[in-house]
Amino acid sequence: ISDALMTTYKLTWDDLCSWYLESIKPAFGAPIDRTTYEATLGLFEDVLKLLHPFMPFLTEEVWHHIRERKEGEDLIVASWPKKGERDAKLEAEVKHAFDLVTAVRNMRNERGLSPKEALSLQVKGSLPLREAVAGLVLKLANVEAIAVQEALGEGLVTFLVGTAEYGVDLGGNIDAEAERKKAEEELGYLRGFLQSVEKKLGNERFVSGAPPQVVENERKKKEDAEAKIKALEERLVVLK
């Protein structure tokens, strides 16, 4: 029960109330379009159904406030939400986009930059997001554009999201020594993390006894750590 409750809580608070509502919010003073409004209301109704077993009285009250209901159209007898098709690639892209937004916001906070100040973002190699998902980053992080570069130049504040390397040009207002120290600290952590994963994968009892998906997850962690270490090592060469 506790796992189900925590999963439903995160769906409601993190996914719906935080990311989703912020993503669909229209520009200041502009109305929300009918299609988006109805889709959001339907989504909220499904969330209420999931919450109902944990908080029946409150959800029933809200259920009758968000739409006019006929007699007998109560939440307690409403049909359970149907499971839809999942798009794993799209889910991964959206997660990457939200992680990128969080990284940009953290960078702003660390350097005292106003959220109202639009930034230009660069990504090394390729952008792992389709256009529609990249649009979320532009909106939520107040980014003017994301430019794809073969290599990130000097004078950029850089950070990793997954294995993708991003950079922001702050017009020369960058403390190279502080950036180098931060990169070295992250590199040290990743090397230690990689050692722990390699030790686990080198244990024959773990590899042969653990569920295949668990072993595959550890191998993915190893690949991601190696890619991040390579990117940080290359970045340190530029900073030095």
C-alpha positions, 0 to 999 in steps of 0.5 A, a space after each residue: 500500500 505504501 508503494 502505491 500511495 507514494 507512486 500516486 503522490 508523485 504522479 499528482 504532485 510532481 507530474 501533474 501539479 508541477 511539470 504538467 500544469 507549468 507546461 500547459 500554462 498559457 502566456 500571461 493574460 492569455 486564455 487556455 484553449 478549450 482542447 487543452 482545458 478538456 484534456 486537463 480536466 479528464 486527466 485530473 479526473 483520472 488522478 482523482 480516481 487513483 487517489 480515491 482509495 486513499 482519501 475517499 471523502 475529499 476526492 468525492 467532494 472535488 469530483 462533484 465540484 469540477 463538473 456538473 454530475 447527474 445523480 448517481 455519477 459518483 466517484 466511488 462507482 466511476 470506472 477505473 482509468 484504462 491502461 494506455 499504450 506507452 511510448 518509452 522513447 518519448 518518456 525518456 525524452 520528456 524526462 531528459 527535457 525536465 532534467 535539463 530545465 532543472 539543470 538550467 534553473 540550478 545554474 541560474 540560482 548558483 550564479 544569481 541570474 534572473 529567471 526573466 533573463 533569456 539564455 542561449 543554450 548549446 549542446 555538443 554533438 546532437 540534441 536528444 530531443 524531438 522539436 516538440 519536446 525541446 519546445 518545453 525546455 525553451 518555455 520552462 527554462 526561458 531559453 531562446 534557442 538550443 544550438 548544436 555544436 561539434 564542440 563546446 568552446 571556451 567561456 561557457 558554463 557547462 553541465 551534463 544531463 545524462 550523457 549529453 553535454 550542454 553549455 551556456 554563454 554568460 558573456 565572459 562572466 565565468 570563474 574558470 577556476 570555480 568551474 574547473 574545481 566543480 568539474 574535478 569534484 564531479 569527475 572524482 565522484 563519477 570515478 568512484 561510482 564507476 568503480 563500485 559498479 564495475 566491482 558489482 559487475 565483476 561479481 559472478 554471483 551477482 551477474 548469474 543470480 540477479 534478475 536480468 533487468 537488474 544486471 542490465 541496469 548496472 551495465 547501463 549505469 557503467 556506460 553512462 558513467 564512462 560517457 560522463 567521465 569522458 565528457 568531463 575529462 575533455 571539458 577539463 582540457 579546455 578549462 586548463 
